[in-house]
Amino acid sequence: MADDMQDFAAEVRAFLDAHAAKAPDRTAPVWGEGDDSMAYFSSLPPEAEREHVQRARDWQRVRHENGFGWITGPTEYGGRGLTPVHDLVYDAVESEYDVADTGVLSVIGLGMIGPTILAHAQPAIKERWLTAMYRGDAIACQLFSEPGAGSDLASVATKAVREGDSWVLNGQKVWTSVAQHSQIGLALTRTNPDAPKHRGITAFLVPMDAPGVEVRPLRQMTGGADFNEVFLTDVRIPDDHRLGEVDGGWTVALTTLMNERATVGSEGAGPVAAALSPDHLSALMRATWTWDDRALRARLAELLVDALATRYLNTRALRTLRAGGTPGPEMSVSKLMYGQNLTRAAHFVSDALGPRIIADTGQWGTYAWSELLLATPALRILGGTEEIMKNILAERVLGLPKEVRS
């Protein structure tokens, strides 16, 4: 296994050496120079956002053409048929290179919806969408949450009524990330209002260009519009776009949610990991002349201990994967800690910077952190609220009685 991973890492490095430059070191500040290491959270104007999405698609296509577009996927759909550990090795090596951020593709579409299509879609739909998604041709969004169904996802009210070989969908979805860029959406609908709420749901793939689909952006306090509300008005969907059984959509939803917790909860490489790194935060304290503030140093120590504990939790899940098993509640607990750690990091930095956090001065470590501070509340909600994660922790780790369900 170790030799196989070393050979794979060498293959990855050879590919990246041929197609990308090494990433610059962003941990050592030079006061007066801009810091864009937290640019993942920045709000781009529409034209710049479209260019960002196109760069992500272009890089995903390069990956796919060289055998790294879907490392764990079946070979018949353009994958490599390798293990999740190979995927992690690739991510670790790629983090050393200056490549396009593919989060707009991978976090939801490739990380959550792709595996759900693979598990539950009919063969023709797998052929139609999986290769397109992992090649960068198609982006997918998740049409789950509604104004009255967020944490209580099983309360979805969007209706799907069967008419011959098709279904007609009517309803509203909200907080839909990347809907404005997507070609396909995974929707949960109510198909049997008389059944218990978990048993009357059916899942469908909805082409986002279908007549009756309307996407409206939701402006955030960061200034961006990463989320959307989506209105479905008499949207006609062929039955072959149904995922799983009629009224069996909750099983489909659980497949997506399990992958969501793993995707959102893992603190890997990239800007979020940099935000919580000892080098980055201690360098920020030195750059802002707060290194001798003992209260801040104590808070930094506590934060780094919790971040380290989260990483060890993810390492435990990785060992389970290496042994051929499926991680249990670790991913939910990791997601809970991830949101809390990132929130604490944002507040720590705001105290270290003081009023400089609101000034776009171009100085190292300033402006991007203000956007992180405004964006962190979303991290405590998306991928499952903290309350839901605590319920999972209580029931599956502490063995407390389960919450009563209708």
N, C-alpha and C positions, 0 to 999 in steps of 0.2 A: 504493500500500500504506500509506504513512504517513498520507495523508488518511483512508483507510478506518479505520485504527486510531484516529485522533483522533475520528472520528464515532462509532465504537463506544464509546470511552471516555466520550464525552459522554452517550451513551445509558445506559451503565451508571451513571454518576454521577447522572443524573436519576432512575433507578429507585431507587438507594440513598437519595438525598435524600428521596424520597417514603415510604420504608419503614423507615428506620433513622436513628439519631443518629450523629454523629461519635464515633470512639473517643477515650477520654481519653489523654493523654500519660503513658506509664508509664516513661519513661526518666529523669526527674528525681526523685530520692528526697527525701522529707522524713522524717528519722529519727523513728521512732515510729509511722509510718503503715504499714499492711499493704501487702504487695506480692503481687498475685495474677497477675502476668504469666506465671508458669510453671504456671498452674492446669491446663494440658493434662495434666500428669503427676500431678496429685493423685489421691488415692483417695477416691472418694465413697461414702457409705453407699448401700445399695440403693435407697431411696426417692428420694434426691437424684439417683442415677444414672439412674433411670427418667425423672425430670423433665428431666434433661439430654438424654436421647435424644429425648424428645417435643419439646423446643425445637428440636433439630436437624431433626426431621422437619417441624415447622411451618415453619421457615425454608426448607427445601428445597422445600416446596410453594409458598411465596410466589415463590421463584426460578422454579420451573417455570411457574407461572401467568403470569409476566411475560416468559417467553422466555429465562431464564438457567439453567434446570434442567440442560440437557445441551447446552452450547454447540457441541461438536464432533459431536454425534450426528445421525443421519439424521432428516430432517423427518418421515418416516412413523412414527417412534417418539417424536415429541415433541421432537426436537432442533432445533438451528438450522442445522446443516450448515456451520458455520464452521470455522476452522482452530485448531490447538493454540495458535497465537499469540494469537488472540482469547481463548482460555481463560486464558492467562497475564495478559493485560491485565485481564480481569475480576478475577482473584485479587488483582492489585496494587491496583486501585481499592477492592475490598471490604475490604482490610486496613486502610483508613483509617476504617472504620465499626465501630460496636459491634453486631455481629450474633452469632447463635448459632454455636458451633463445630460444624461438620457433619462432623468427622473420623470419627465413628462410622459415618457413611454413606459418605463419599467415599473414604477411604483404601483400603479393601478392596473394598467393593461397587461404587461408581461408578468408582473408578480402575483396578480390576483385573478384577473379575468381569464387570461390564457389557460392556467391550470384548470379553471372551472369549465371552460369550453372543452378541454381535453377529456375531462372526467364525465361530462353529461351531454354533450352535443351529439347530434346525428352525424354520420360519417361525411356527408356532403358539406355540412357546415364547418366541420373541422378542416376539410380541404380548402374551403373558401376563405376562412379567416385566420387560422393559426399561422400559416406560412407568411401571409400578408402582415400580421402583427409583428412577428419576430424578425421580419425583414425590414421593418420600419415603414411599410407602406400604409398601415392602418393604426390608428390610436383608438383605444377603448376607454369608456368611462363606466361608472358604477351608478345605476339609477335605483338606489335603495331608499335613502332617507326621504321623508315627506314632512310637511308642516306638522302633522300629527303623529309621526312615526319616526323617531330618531333612535334613542336608546331602546325603546320598545319597538324594535323593528317589525315584529310580527303583527303590528297594528296597521300595516300598509292598507290604504284605501283605494289606490289606483285600480280601476276595474278592467278586467279582460273578459269579453263576452265572445263566445264561439259563434262564428257564422260560416258554416260549411267547412272548407279546408283552411280557413283563416280565423284570426282573432282580432277584435277591435278593442283598442286600448284607450282609456280616458282617465286622466288624473294629472297630478302635479308632483314632481320630484324637486328636491332642494339640496343645497350644499354639494352639488355635483362637480367635482374637480375635473378639469380639462375637457368639459363637455363642448366648449367652443372649438376645440381642435379635433374632436373625435369623429370617427366614421361609424362606430358601433357602440351600443350601450347595453349593459346587462340590467334588465328591469325585473323587479319583483312586483307581482300584481295579485289582486284578490279575484279568484275565480269561483269560490264557493263561499258566499257570505254566511251560509247556515252552518258551516263546519267550525270546530274550534279553530281559533285564529292561526295557530301554527300549521293546521292541516288544510287550510283553504287557499293556499298561496301557490302560484305557478310562475316560473321564471321564463323570460323570453330574451332573445337578442333583438335589439331594435336598431335598424339602420338609422343613423342620425339625420340622413337626408330624406327620410320618408315623409310624405305629405302629412301635415298635422303635428310635426315635431318642432317646437319653438324653444330656443335657448336664450335666456336672458342673464347677463352677467350680474353678479352681486358685488358691489364695491366694498372693499374691506378698509379697516382703519389704517392699514399699511399704505393705502393708495392703490393697491393692485386689485385685480378681479380674478382670482384663481378659482373661485367657486361660482356656481351658476344655479339658477332655478330652471327647470325643464318642464314645459307644458306639453302634454300628450292629448291631442284632440282628434278623436275618431281615427287613430293611427291603425292601419290595417297591417297585420303581421302574419305571414304564412305559418302554418302549423309546424313546418320543418325548422323554424327558428325557435321552437320551444326547447328548453333545456330540462331534461328529466321528465318525470311523469306529471300529468295533470293533477293539480292539488298537491304535488310533491316538491314544491319549490323551496320549502324550508331546508331540505337536504342540500339543495343546490346552494342556497345562501350560506349554509354552514361551511361548505367547501371554500367559498370565497372568503368568509370571515376568518377561517383558520389561516389561510394564506396572508390575509391582511395583517393579522397580529404579528406574524413572522416578519413581514416586510417592514411595517412601521416600527416594530419594537427593537429591531437589531441596530445597534450602534456600530456601524462599520466605518469604512473610510469616508472621506469627503468632508464637507464644511461643518456638519453637525459634530462629527468626531473631533474636528479641529477646535470647535467652540468649547468642548469639554476637556481638551488636552491640557496637562500641566504646563507644557511649554508655552502654549498660547495664552493662558490666563495669567501665569506668573509674569510673562513678558509684558502683558498689558498693564499689570500693576507697576512694573518698573518704568514703563513708558509714561505712566500718569503720576509718578512720584507718590504712589500709595503703598509701596512695599513695606514701609515701617508701620503701617496701620495694623495693629495686632488683632483688632476685631475682624477686619477684612481677611487677614491671613487665617484666622481660625475658621471663618466661613468657607474659605477656599479649601482648607484641609478637609472639612466635612463633605464638601461637594465632590472632591476628588475621590474620597473613600467610597461614596455612594456610586460614583461613575465606575470605579474599579469593580465594585460588587456587581453592577449590572453587566459589565464585560465578562466577569466570571460566570454569571448566569447564562450568558450567550455561549460561552465556551462549553458549559455543561450540555446545552442543547446540541452543540456541534458534535460532542462526543457521542451523544445518542444517535445522531445521523450517521456518524462513522461506523457505529455498531449495527446499522441497518434498521434502527428503530425510528419511531415518530415522537418528537418532543411532546410533552404533556402541557401542563399549565405554565411552563417556563416562559413561553412567548408572551402570554398575557401579563405575567408579573413583570417581565422585561419591558413591555410596552408601558405599563404603569410607571415604572421607575424612570423610563426614558423621558416621558412627558414632565415628570416632577424635576428630574435633574436639569433638563433644558430650561425650565421655568426659573429654577434657582440660579442657573448660570446667567440668564438674562438680567435678573434682579441684582445679582452680584456685580455684573459689569456696569449696570446703571449707577450703582453706588460708587464704583471705582472711578467712573468717568464724570459723575456729577452733571452739571449743566452742559458739558461738552457733548453729551449723547444726542442732543437735539440739533447740533450744528453740523451742517455738511461742509466741514472745513477741508476735507481731503487728508486729514491727519490719520496716521495709522491707528486702527482700532476704534474709530468713532462711528461714522454714519451707519455702516452696515449693522452695527449692534442695535441701533434704535429701531430698525426694522425687525430685527429678531425679537426685541422686547414686545413689539406690537403683534408679532405673529405667533408667539408662544401659546396664547390661550387656545388656538386652534389645535395645537399638538396634544392638549389634554382632552380633546373631544373626538377628533377624527380617529378612525381605527378602533372605536369603542371608547366610551367615556371612562373616566377614572372610577366612577361608581360601578360600572359594569365590570371593570377589571378587578375591583375589590370584591365584588360578589364571587367572581371566579376563584380568586385567592381564598376567600372564606370557605367556599364549598369544596374545592378540589384539593386544596393544600391543608387547610385547618380542619376539614371535615365537619363544618357547621351545617345545620339543616338548610336545605335548598329553599330558595324563594318560591312562594306559591305561584303557580301559573294557571291561567284560565284555559 
